[in-house]
Amino acid sequence: MNLLLLHPEDFEAPPSRGQEQRARVTGRRLEHVLRVHRAGVGDELRVGLVGGAIGQGRVLELSPRELALAVRLDRDPPPARDLTLVVALPRPLVLKRVLLHATTLGVKRIALIHSRRVEKSYWQSEALTGETLSRQLLLGLEQAGDTVLPDLSLHRRFRPFVEDELSGLLMGRQGFLPDPAATRECPRAVSGPVLLAIGPEGGFIPWEVEKLGQAGLQLVHLGARVLRVEAAVPFAIARLG
Amino acid sequence: MNLLLLHPEDFEAPPSRGQEQRARVTGRRLEHVLRVHRAGVGDELRVGLVGGAIGQGRVLELSPRELALAVRLDRDPPPARDLTLVVALPRPLVLKRVLLHATTLGVKRIALIHSRRVEKSYWQSEALTGETLSRQLLLGLEQAGDTVLPDLSLHRRFRPFVEDELSGLLMGRQGFLPDPAATRECPRAVSGPVLLAIGPEGGFIPWEVEKLGQAGLQLVHLGARVLRVEAAVPFAIARLG
C-alpha cells in the first residue's frame, strides 16, 4: 500500500482540499498500517480521498481498534493513462491480478467481454461480485498512489459487444489487438487515446478476430512469444505507452 | 501449453533433427494433452526438445496411460532476449509468476538476490527447491513455444553480489534500475544487451540503490506509478525491448 485511501465517511467533516481535517480508519487499512507500515504517533502517511486529491496524514492516535489522522489533501493524483482495456474474461485468480495491475497502470476504462474460449462458469465466479471487484480496484489504486477508480463494465455476449458497443469505446481512439498471426509490428509510444484488446488464453477464435478487425481494431504482433493474459496486459501497455 | 516439451529420455532413440522419431509421454504432459488439447490419433501437436529444436508430433496412440508420438524436429526455437534479469527475491507465489513470465519473455539469465526488504524466510521457501523452480521455467518455455531453459542463480547476500558478481553480469551490457526517484526517463527499445534490476516490494533501500549505481546501473524512472514486481518485470522488459 503506497497510499492510504480514505472514503468521505472516514472524515469527521466533509473533506475539502487544503484544510487540515480529522479522519478515522479501521479494518483492513488499520491492519496494514499496524503490521506493514508499523507507523507510530507523529508519523506522516501518504493518503488520498477516493475520487479526489492526495496528500499527507499525520498519525494522531493509533490503537488496535482505530487510527486517527490529521489529514491535509493538497495535490492531484497521478495522471490517468488514456487507454481503454478490453479483456476476454480470464479465470478468477487471473482476473484479480489483471484488474489490480491495470488499475495500478492508470487504466480508467476496463471492459470484460465474453469470447468462445472463455469458460461460461467464469461469469458466475465470486471474483465478479461487486465487493471483490472493488477490492481489487482499490488495491490497484493504493499501489499506484492514485484515487480515481476505473469504470468497469461486463459484457456477457461477444456479438452484441462487438457489433453495438465497441464502436462507442473506439470513438476518437486507435484500437489494437495483439495477434501472433499479425504481420504488422505493434507500434511503440503511440500518442493519443488508445484501446487495447487482449484475448483469452488460447486467443480469440478466427471469427472473433475478424469481427474485431471489422469493428476497427488493428491487428499487431508483439513477437513470437505468446504471453499469459496477466503478463500481456502490462507488456502491451508499456509497448503502446 | 503452446508447445509440448520433450526430454531426451522420452525418445526411443537419441533425438536427432530432421528425422521422424518415436517418443512417449506420460504424467502431467499427458494429462494436459488429454484434458486441454483433447487431441486424437492423427492430430499434430507442436513439440520441442528441451535445449534443442522444435517441430511437430503426430499422435500415434493415446490412452490414459501414455501418448505415443511420431516426432519431427526441424526448426530453431524463437530467438532469446539478450536481457539479464536481476530481481530481489519476491515472496514465493510472486516468485513463481515472475519466473514463468520472465522465461516466457525469453530471458535466459535470471539472478535472484537478497535485499534488506526481502524477508529472510523467503530463502527457505519450497518455491526455491530445484523441482519447483524447474517446473516454473518449463511452464514458461511451454507458454512461449521455446526450449532453452534460462540460467538461474541465487545470491543470498546483497553485498558480495553487488561488489563481486554484478560487474561480471554487466560486462558488455547496459544496466538499468527503475527507481521512482530517478530523474532520467527509462529509454525505449534499447539496442544491444541489457541488464534489468527489479527491487523488492517497497524498493531497494537507499544504500542498496547507491551500491547498484556505483556498480554501473543507470537509475531510470517508469512514471509516477510504482508497479508490483510481477507487473514491473513484463512492463520494464517491453519498455526496454
HADDOCK unambig.tbl for C-alpha pairs under 7 A between the chains (distance, minus, plus):
assign (segid A and resid 78 and name CA) (segid B and resid 224 and name CA) 6.45 0.50 0.50
assign (segid A and resid 101 and name CA) (segid B and resid 231 and name CA) 6.56 0.50 0.50
assign (segid A and resid 104 and name CA) (segid B and resid 225 and name CA) 6.74 0.50 0.50
assign (segid A and resid 104 and name CA) (segid B and resid 227 and name CA) 6.56 0.50 0.50
assign (segid A and resid 105 and name CA) (segid B and resid 225 and name CA) 6.62 0.50 0.50
assign (segid A and resid 143 and name CA) (segid B and resid 226 and name CA) 6.63 0.50 0.50
assign (segid A and resid 143 and name CA) (segid B and resid 227 and name CA) 6.93 0.50 0.50
assign (segid A and resid 144 and name CA) (segid B and resid 225 and name CA) 4.69 0.50 0.50
assign (segid A and resid 144 and name CA) (segid B and resid 226 and name CA) 5.51 0.50 0.50
assign (segid A and resid 144 and name CA) (segid B and resid 227 and name CA) 6.89 0.50 0.50
assign (segid A and resid 145 and name CA) (segid B and resid 225 and name CA) 6.90 0.50 0.50
assign (segid A and resid 224 and name CA) (segid B and resid 78 and name CA) 6.46 0.50 0.50
assign (segid A and resid 225 and name CA) (segid B and resid 104 and name CA) 6.75 0.50 0.50
assign (segid A and resid 225 and name CA) (segid B and resid 105 and name CA) 6.63 0.50 0.50
assign (segid A and resid 225 and name CA) (segid B and resid 144 and name CA) 4.69 0.50 0.50
assign (segid A and resid 225 and name CA) (segid B and resid 145 and name CA) 6.89 0.50 0.50
assign (segid A and resid 226 and name CA) (segid B and resid 143 and name CA) 6.65 0.50 0.50
assign (segid A and resid 226 and name CA) (segid B and resid 144 and name CA) 5.51 0.50 0.50
assign (segid A and resid 227 and name CA) (segid B and resid 104 and name CA) 6.56 0.50 0.50
assign (segid A and resid 227 and name CA) (segid B and resid 143 and name CA) 6.93 0.50 0.50
assign (segid A and resid 227 and name CA) (segid B and resid 144 and name CA) 6.90 0.50 0.50
assign (segid A and resid 231 and name CA) (segid B and resid 101 and name CA) 6.56 0.50 0.50
assign (segid A and resid 231 and name CA) (segid B and resid 231 and name CA) 6.80 0.50 0.50
assign (segid A and resid 231 and name CA) (segid B and resid 234 and name CA) 6.02 0.50 0.50
assign (segid A and resid 234 and name CA) (segid B and resid 231 and name CA) 6.03 0.50 0.50
assign (segid A and resid 234 and name CA) (segid B and resid 234 and name CA) 6.17 0.50 0.50
assign (segid A and resid 234 and name CA) (segid B and resid 235 and name CA) 5.01 0.50 0.50
assign (segid A and resid 235 and name CA) (segid B and resid 234 and name CA) 5.02 0.50 0.50
assign (segid A and resid 235 and name CA) (segid B and resid 235 and name CA) 4.74 0.50 0.50
assign (segid A and resid 235 and name CA) (segid B and resid 238 and name CA) 5.31 0.50 0.50
assign (segid A and resid 238 and name CA) (segid B and resid 235 and name CA) 5.31 0.50 0.50
assign (segid A and resid 238 and name CA) (segid B and resid 238 and name CA) 5.83 0.50 0.50
assign (segid A and resid 238 and name CA) (segid B and resid 239 and name CA) 5.60 0.50 0.50
assign (segid A and resid 239 and name CA) (segid B and resid 238 and name CA) 5.59 0.50 0.50
assign (segid A and resid 239 and name CA) (segid B and resid 239 and name CA) 5.91 0.50 0.50
